[in-house]
Amino acid sequence: MSTFELYYSHPYKTDFEADIISIDACDTKENTYKVILNQTLFFPEAGGQSSDKGEIMLRDITTIVENVQIDKEGTITHYIHSSSPLDTKRLVNAEIKGRIDWEQRFSNMQQHSGEHIFSGIVHEKYGYDNVGFHLSDNSVTMDYNGYLTPDEAYEIEAIVNKVIADNVDVICSFPSDTELENIDYRCKGELSGDVRIVEIAGVDTCACCCPHVAKTGEIGLLKVISSIKYKGGTRLSILCGFRALKYFSSLQADMNELRTLLSSELSEVVNNVAAIKNERDELKIKLREANKAKLINEIDHLSDSAGALIFTDEVDAKSQREALNYLIERRDNYCGILVGDDKKGYSYLIGSNSLNSTLIGERLKESFGAKGGGKKEMIQGFVEAKACDIKALLDSFPFI
């Protein structure tokens, strides 16, 4: 049961009419239905790209098209949501009117055509293949089976934008088997059935099932957002056209807010933030040293009891360990430094020169569900309990 794919012959149309072949309720969500039409403008999820969205008007009811899927037989299923229950029996063979979300469709066309140019240049220049592609409403990523340095990625970005400015034709076609044998085209895997070829003259020729812009100038621009090493190759994130504009508008708004907060020109924002970071780091060091000195002073003024637990609300892990070592040297039996509060819990370090600290860890787990581990000399972990209860438990521990 195949559906005629109007999005190939009319990629710029937004409205269409069709007949319902079948309509069935979905079990997973109330008032959601699976609809199969004799023809559709809705592009289904395929080729690494998310499906079109939009509306389908069923007589006097407007439904939301939330997702569109295609199976191996070419059957395209529209998943629609209605504000009220539908009489599915009455709707079989009924005529519908559909309207795709053009803003989403055109955005996807911009992103996908931009990716073809980028991948074509990568393949021509470095011989790398695009082995992964994901295009959703929020992100565009491409995976290549070779490593591109950031400088190489930005060099390709510049070439891509030159192709966009040249406004090159993007030609989509279904060559015959004989014609296909004489076409050198990129492809991610084995293909069956009719093969659709997308050609950007002088730049790229690739098998692809998705809608594309008619000319590269419609892409607007392409910007590399990130480039990282991934599975021995490269994962790139890009944005094209209106998505890139929205992204840079957001960045500009953030920079303007920073400029206002820092009372500085845009050109000075980075230096001012770096200066603030350095000042913060210096203050953190001073605070760490002050907290450590306070902790050591508290240890020096402890009573002469055999063991000691010290509860503190703020100290870094390094100072906590150094303070515990200092405390163990001056006490027999158990010693502990616990950082936190009764509400959030405590990060603990407990050790001793004379007893097996892991036994204390087991008791903390049994009584309070503490998480952690360690060795005989010292244990560490986290426990959600009140300081008085922790101290009472350890005070009652039979130290031998």
C-alpha positions in Angstrom: 0.0 0.0 0.0 2.2 2.8 -1.2 1.5 6.5 -1.0 2.4 8.9 -3.9 5.1 11.2 -2.7 4.1 14.8 -3.6 7.1 16.2 -1.8 9.4 15.0 -4.6 7.5 16.7 -7.4 6.3 19.7 -5.4 8.8 20.4 -2.6 7.7 24.1 -2.4 4.0 23.5 -2.1 2.4 23.8 1.3 -1.2 22.7 0.7 -2.6 19.5 -0.9 -5.7 17.3 -1.1 -5.8 13.6 -0.7 -8.1 10.6 0.1 -7.9 8.6 3.2 -7.0 4.9 2.6 -7.2 3.9 6.2 -7.4 5.5 9.7 -7.0 3.7 13.0 -6.8 4.8 16.6 -3.4 4.5 18.4 -3.3 2.6 21.6 -0.5 4.8 23.1 -2.2 8.2 23.3 -5.8 9.3 23.5 -7.3 10.9 20.4 -4.2 10.0 18.3 -4.7 8.2 15.0 -2.7 6.5 12.2 -3.7 7.8 8.8 -2.6 6.5 5.4 -3.4 8.7 2.4 -3.3 8.0 -1.3 -0.8 11.0 -1.7 1.0 13.4 0.6 3.2 16.4 0.9 4.4 15.4 4.3 8.0 14.1 4.2 8.4 11.1 6.5 11.3 10.6 8.9 14.1 9.3 6.6 17.7 9.9 5.6 18.6 11.0 9.1 16.0 13.8 8.9 13.0 14.3 11.1 9.5 14.3 9.5 7.4 17.3 8.4 4.8 18.6 10.7 1.6 20.5 10.1 -2.2 20.0 9.9 -4.7 17.7 8.3 -8.3 18.9 8.0 -10.8 16.0 8.3 -14.1 17.6 7.2 -14.8 20.1 9.9 -12.0 18.9 12.3 -8.5 20.2 12.1 -5.9 17.7 13.4 -2.2 18.2 14.2 0.3 16.0 12.3 2.9 15.1 15.0 5.0 12.5 13.2 5.2 10.8 9.8 6.8 7.4 9.2 7.5 5.3 6.1 8.0 1.5 6.0 9.9 -0.7 3.6 6.9 -1.1 1.3 6.6 2.7 0.9 3.5 3.1 3.1 3.6 6.5 4.7 1.7 6.7 8.0 0.7 10.1 9.4 0.3 10.2 13.2 -2.3 12.9 13.9 -3.8 14.2 17.1 -7.4 15.5 17.4 -8.9 17.6 20.1 -11.9 15.2 20.2 -12.5 11.5 19.3 -12.9 10.7 15.5 -15.4 8.4 13.9 -12.9 6.4 11.9 -15.4 4.4 10.0 -17.0 7.5 8.5 -13.7 8.9 7.5 -12.4 6.0 5.3 -12.2 7.2 1.7 -13.0 10.7 2.8 -11.2 13.6 1.2 -8.8 15.6 3.4 -6.9 18.9 3.0 -3.3 18.9 4.3 -1.0 21.8 5.1 2.7 21.4 6.0 4.5 23.6 8.4 6.5 25.5 5.8 8.9 27.2 8.2 10.0 23.8 9.5 10.2 22.3 6.0 12.2 25.2 4.5 14.5 25.2 7.5 15.2 21.4 7.0 15.8 22.1 3.3 18.4 24.7 4.1 20.2 22.5 6.7 20.2 19.4 4.5 21.4 21.2 1.3 24.1 22.9 3.3 25.2 19.5 4.6 25.5 18.1 1.1 27.8 20.9 0.0 29.9 20.5 3.2 30.1 16.7 2.9 30.8 16.9 -0.9 33.8 19.2 -0.3 35.1 17.1 2.6 34.9 14.0 0.4 36.6 15.8 -2.6 39.3 17.4 -0.5 40.1 14.7 2.1 38.4 11.6 0.9 36.4 11.2 4.1 32.8 9.8 4.0 29.8 11.1 5.8 29.0 8.0 8.0 26.4 9.6 10.2 23.8 12.4 9.8 21.2 13.7 12.1 18.8 16.6 11.4 16.1 17.4 14.0 14.2 20.6 14.7 17.1 21.7 17.1 20.4 20.3 15.8 22.3 19.2 12.7 25.3 16.9 13.1 27.5 15.1 10.6 30.0 12.3 11.4 33.0 11.7 9.1 35.3 8.7 9.1 38.5 10.9 9.2 39.7 13.7 11.4 39.3 17.3 10.5 41.2 19.9 12.5 39.1 22.9 13.6 41.1 25.0 11.1 40.3 22.6 8.3 36.6 22.6 9.2 36.5 26.4 9.1 38.4 26.4 5.8 35.7 24.2 4.4 33.0 26.4 5.9 34.4 29.4 3.9 34.3 27.3 0.6 30.7 26.2 1.4 29.6 29.8 1.8 31.3 30.8 -1.5 29.2 28.0 -3.2 26.1 29.4 -1.4 26.8 32.9 -2.7 27.3 31.6 -6.3 23.6 30.4 -6.2 24.3 27.1 -7.9 21.4 25.0 -9.1 20.4 22.0 -6.9 19.0 19.3 -9.3 17.0 16.3 -7.9 16.2 13.4 -10.2 15.5 9.7 -10.5 17.9 8.4 -13.1 17.2 5.1 -14.9 19.4 2.1 -14.0 21.4 2.6 -17.1 22.0 6.3 -16.4 22.8 5.5 -12.7 25.7 3.2 -13.8 27.5 6.2 -15.3 27.0 8.5 -12.3 29.7 8.8 -9.7 27.7 9.6 -6.5 28.2 9.5 -2.8 26.0 7.0 -0.8 26.0 5.9 2.8 25.0 2.3 2.1 23.3 -0.2 -0.2 20.2 1.1 -2.0 17.2 -0.7 -3.4 14.4 0.5 -5.6 14.5 3.9 -7.4 17.5 5.9 -6.5 17.1 9.7 -6.2 20.2 11.7 -7.0 20.8 15.2 -5.7 23.4 17.1 -7.7 25.0 20.4 -6.9 26.9 21.2 -10.1 30.7 21.1 -9.6 30.4 20.5 -5.9 28.5 17.2 -5.0 26.5 14.4 -6.3 24.8 12.2 -3.7 21.9 9.8 -3.3 19.3 11.3 -1.0 15.5 11.0 -0.4 15.0 14.4 1.3 13.6 17.7 0.0 16.2 20.3 -1.0 16.3 23.9 -2.0 16.3 24.7 -5.7 19.4 26.9 -5.6 22.2 27.2 -3.1 21.6 30.9 -2.5 18.4 29.9 -0.6 20.6 28.3 2.1 21.6 31.8 3.2 24.8 30.8 5.0 26.4 27.9 6.8 28.2 28.1 10.1 30.2 25.4 11.9 29.1 25.5 15.5 31.4 22.8 16.9 34.0 20.3 15.7 35.2 17.4 17.9 37.0 14.1 17.6 34.5 11.2 17.5 35.1 7.5 17.1 38.3 8.0 15.3 36.9 10.6 13.0 35.1 13.9 13.4 31.6 15.0 14.6 30.6 18.4 13.3 27.6 20.5 14.3 26.4 23.1 11.8 23.5 25.6 11.4 22.3 27.1 8.1 20.0 29.9 7.0 17.4 31.1 9.5 18.6 28.7 12.2 22.0 30.3 12.0 20.5 33.7 12.2 18.5 32.8 15.2 21.6 31.3 16.9 23.7 34.4 16.3 20.8 36.7 17.4 20.8 34.7 20.7 24.6 35.0 21.0 24.4 38.7 20.3 21.7 39.2 23.0 23.9 37.3 25.5 26.9 39.4 24.6 24.9 42.6 25.0 23.7 41.5 28.4 27.3 40.7 29.4 28.4 44.1 28.1 25.8 45.8 30.3 26.7 43.8 33.3 30.4 44.5 32.9 29.9 48.1 31.8 32.3 47.5 28.9 32.5 47.5 25.1 31.9 44.2 23.3 35.6 44.0 22.3 36.5 44.1 26.0 34.0 41.5 27.3 36.3 38.5 26.9 39.3 40.2 28.7 37.0 41.4 31.5 35.5 38.0 32.0 39.0 36.5 32.1 40.0 39.0 34.7 37.0 38.2 36.8 37.7 34.5 36.5 41.3 35.0 37.6 40.1 37.1 40.6 37.6 34.4 41.5 40.3 31.7 41.3 42.6 33.7 43.6 39.7 34.2 46.1 38.9 30.4 46.0 42.5 29.7 46.9 42.4 32.2 49.7 39.1 30.8 50.9 40.4 27.2 50.7 43.5 28.1 52.8 41.3 30.0 55.3 39.0 27.1 55.7 41.9 24.7 56.1 43.5 26.9 58.7 40.2 27.1 60.6 39.9 23.3 60.5 43.5 22.8 61.7 42.9 25.3 64.5 39.8 23.4 65.5 41.8 20.2 65.6 44.5 21.8 67.8 41.9 22.8 70.3 40.0 19.5 70.6 39.7 17.8 73.9 41.9 14.9 74.7 39.2 12.3 73.8 40.5 9.2 72.1 38.8 9.8 68.7 37.2 12.8 67.1 34.6 13.7 64.4 34.6 17.2 63.0 31.6 18.5 61.1 32.1 21.5 58.8 30.0 23.1 56.1 32.6 24.0 53.6 36.0 22.7 52.7 37.5 21.3 49.5 38.4 17.6 49.1 42.2 18.2 49.3 42.0 20.2 52.5 39.6 17.6 53.9 42.1 14.8 53.4 45.0 16.9 54.7 43.1 17.8 57.8 42.1 14.2 58.4 45.7 13.1 58.1 46.7 15.8 60.6 44.0 14.7 63.0 44.9 10.9 62.7 48.5 11.7 63.7 47.2 13.2 67.0 44.5 10.7 68.0 44.0 7.0 68.6 41.0 5.1 67.3 38.6 6.7 64.8 38.9 10.2 63.3 36.7 11.8 60.7 36.1 15.0 58.8 32.6 15.3 57.5 31.6 18.1 55.1 28.0 19.2 54.5 24.9 19.8 56.7 22.0 17.9 58.2 19.7 18.8 55.4 21.8 17.8 52.3 24.0 15.2 54.0 27.7 14.8 54.5 30.7 13.8 52.4 32.8 11.9 54.9 36.5 10.9 55.3 37.1 8.6 58.3 40.4 6.9 59.2 42.5 5.5 62.0 46.0 4.3 62.9 44.6 1.4 65.0 41.3 0.1 63.7 39.7 -1.2 60.5 37.9 1.8 59.1 35.9 -0.4 56.7 33.9 -1.8 59.7 32.7 1.8 60.3 31.8 2.1 56.7 29.6 -1.1 56.9 27.9 0.3 60.0 27.1 3.6 58.2 25.7 1.7 55.3 23.5 -0.5 57.5 22.2 2.4 59.6 21.9 5.2 57.1 22.3 3.8 53.7 25.6 5.5 53.2 27.4 5.1 49.9 31.2 4.7 49.7 34.2 2.5 50.2 37.9 2.5 51.0 40.5 0.5 52.9 41.4 -0.3 56.4 43.3 2.9 56.9 40.7 5.3 55.5 37.2 5.3 54.0 35.2 7.9 52.1 31.7 8.3 50.9 28.4 10.2 51.4 25.7 9.8 54.0 22.3 11.4 54.5 21.9 11.7 58.2 22.0 14.2 61.1 25.4 15.0 62.6 24.2 14.0 66.1 23.0 10.6 64.8 26.3 9.9 63.0 28.3 10.9 66.1 26.1 8.7 68.3 26.5 5.7 66.0 30.3 6.1 66.0 30.5 6.8 69.7 28.7 3.5 70.3 31.0 1.5 68.0 32.9 -1.2 69.8 36.5 -0.2 69.2 38.9 -3.1 70.1 
